[in-house]
Amino acid sequence: MVHCFKFSYEGNTRYFIWDIESGSLHSVDCFAYLCALNRYGNISDKEKAEFDKIPVSEKKEIEEEFEILESQGVLNCPVSENILPTKSGGEIKALCLHICHDCNMRCAYCFAKDGTYNTPKDYMTFEVGKAAIDFLIEKSGKRKHLEADYFGGEPLLNFDTVKKITEYAKEKCKNAGKEINFTLTTNCLNLNEENARYLNNEMENVILSIDGRKEVHNRVRKTANGKDAFDLILNNAINFRKIRGNKKYYVRGTFTALNTDFTEDVKFLSDVGFDQISMEPVVLDENNALAIKKDDLPKILKEYEKLAQEYIERRKGEKWFNFFHFMIDLKGGPCLKKRLTGCGAGSEYIAVTPTGEIYPCHQFAGDKDFYMGNVLTKQFNTDIQKKFANITVLCKETCKNCFAKYYCSGGCSANAYHFNKDLYKPYETACEMMKKRLELSLAIYAIENNL
Amino acid sequence: MKHINTLVKNCLNKSENSGCGECQSSCQSACKTSCTVGNQSCVNKDEKVNIKVKKAD
């Protein structure tokens, strides 16, 4: 299977052919692009008219080149029949620890219902955290590298427990011959100097939630008492950035239907000194005024192109930055199993709530249909685990012919369930954005490497 | 070739289906609302895709 796409940069249009099954990228001229569309894809009437104008001699040359590449297995490579991932042994390697179901902010788009997940404002105790770490180590089998992600609500509201769990887990894992890395996601409101230094020392990765420009951020991210807090949050985040040096962090924004010009927000974050940036589309029911609707997609896809152009420019000089969704490794990257199984939610990655309840991931927390057990009782429903372990991109009908299937792994299971009530039916709006970002990642790779 | 320049060949190595599981869970990174694995590294290959690569002058 073959995917043809183009990208405009500095007034020139670049044409590409992406061979899906081999993962081969070809830069082609306009004639070859049209010939590929005609030979492999669905050529539009307009493109067919252009194709018909190509001199016969040129078409012949191009067809010969296609045939050479096909014989080399780098163009129109057939789908492999025997690439099922190795079976999961039921090991769990990562936890999302809901350190508290409470938040000091009231973000308009919060999927967790103001951080509460529709539960009482529970705070995880050390005993629950300890049981979760013990459960992780016990279930991790031979896995050496383990992870725990402090999530909320706002984890800094229960920071003493974060510290106790971290200290316990590091010692316990060391004794078990394993390594554990921590991530913490914060809204930065309580990210004072002391907290920042602790996170810098103890966390492998820190995610700072800021949506970009002041007016964009303040419009949707109010404090619990309805105040604007952008200046304080930005100041705290910038201070953390200075402390952080070259260690891993992301400033992570959310864009909504109200800021489909999100390139301006990414530029703002870059301008104030952040160089690891993620900007995620909001995930909300289409009835919500902030939701990304299918009708918004054309302008959002255009905006990603604009962001890619700005990205290439900035990365040439002092304003170099990294955009999470434009990162791609075309010389290796994850193994096939990872590409087929994705995030591992419910199978090797679980979420633990403040009361110790286990769910496939943070986005299923509180949904009784997906309740998997409790770390305090060690009761664990392996049927749900097996159900999630069997979800691969190869099982999803809409993914079979998608050119992005080995890069998104069939999308987020929670989104599929929440939008389509079907774990095997991906959320289409996210698919369209994912596909655009993959095209742009490939084009950026080609341009940045002077290819 | 006159019309086609192959930039990357066979970046999907399907025979290398190790699946050791030692890599990062993709949702532990920055997204939390999507599933992207194409931008991840393999712990066995010492790859780093999120750091600035300094080009030689």
Interface residues (C-beta under 8 A of the other chain):
Chain A: I17 E21 S22 G23 S24 L25 H26 S27 V28 D29 F31 A32 E58 E61 I62 E65 F66 I68 L69 Q72 G73 V74 S80 I83 P85 T86 E91 K93 A94 C96 F111 R143 K144 H145 E147 D149 F151 N181 T183 T185 N205 I207 N246 K248 Y250 R252 D275 Q276 S278 E280 P281 V282 V283 W320 N322 F324 H325 F326 M327 I328 D329 L330 K331 G332 G333 P334 C335 L336 K337 K338 R339 G342 C343 G344 A345 E348 Y349 C361 H362 Q363 A404 Y406 Y407 C408 S409 G410 G411 C412 S413 N415 A430 M434 L438 S441 Y445 A446 N449 L451
Chain B: M1 K2 H3 I4 N5 T6 L7 V8 K9 N10 C11 L12 N13 K14 E16 N17 S18 G19 C20 G21 E22 C23 Q24 S25 S26 C27 Q28 S29 A30 C31 K32 T33 S34 C35 T36 V37 G38 N39 Q40 S41 C42 V43 K45 E47 V49 N50 I51 K52
